[in-house]
């Protein structure tokens, strides 16, 4: 049962109290609860808040307070739980348990004097029980000093291997068959009519959110998005390293497409209010991604709008994988946060408010930056 602070006086002298962060929750805590329950009195567990952990441990909590509350409430031997948003000594004064039970390690280091004073004042017995277990602090210390560096080294080693063995996808891969063949089960139709249905409200959203006069689409393919922006009165330009892509583009915007490497910086006689780079970076090597990020930062005078495919559920910042089953040229799926860092290092500030507006399908693949 979860108790609020104002309910604690109802349980004066009716419970024993255990107390802690329980982050991470481990086998030692289970033994702590079991030994406390062996006293034969209902046990109330006072659980420290996320804010307390962040303030006193100088780290982020591993488990959110609501999860720690739910987990401990479900444990055998725990009758009541309370989320401590006050200080522990205030909880002791409000609750006045029969016993305040702590691990034996606290006997040597000593409780905070204010807690001892409250216990003495209200006749709360302080009981130190030997649970013969490690502490969360020691477990976290072991993780931070040994496990984490080992995992980081493994992450760096894997990244290094991929970095120096990746081969670029040649431009000839993106031929007429790539854009019109049936190899993607009907999802490979680049006609204007089909693309209009797929884009849906994206072009109008781009116009309303960014209000651009000129747009550069890097990795524009056959130029469907460019065409839709042109219909809305925006002056679009594009870069793609596939000659077939330009040949397939609508005639109205075809001459605004530059055929060349997206990693190279191409000079234009105009400034771009908005630079777009959608579903391109997964086709590049890590080295090429870095070069392209630098070029994108140079092109834009204000906004940058990016979408790509990311590493699913990454464990490390440098996690890299591929998705060759979907597309043989999807050679680099990286951690979204790592890609974000690359852009920020080029002086581009994330605009999370605009990301939410653009990601109306909730795919979680949108990044938006503003030049600072």
URRA-V661821 format. One line per field, one symbol per residue. ss: DSSP state (h for helix, s for strand, l for the rest). A space follows every 50 residues. Layout:
ss: ???
This chain:
ss: lsslhhhhhhhllllsssssllllllhhhhhhhhhhhlllllsssssslh hhhhhhllllllllhhhhhhhhhllllllssssslllhhhhhhhhlllss ssslhhhhhlllhhhhhhhhhhllsssssllllllhhhhhhhhhhhhhhh hhhhhhhhhhhhhlllllllhhhllhhhhhlllllllllllhhhhhhhhl lhhhhhhhhhlllssssslllllhhhhhhhhlllssssssllhhhhhhll hhhhllsssllllllllllllsssssssllhhhllhhhhhhhhhhhhhhs sssssssllslllllllllsslllllllllllsslhhhhhhhhhlllsss lhhhhhhhlllllllssssssl
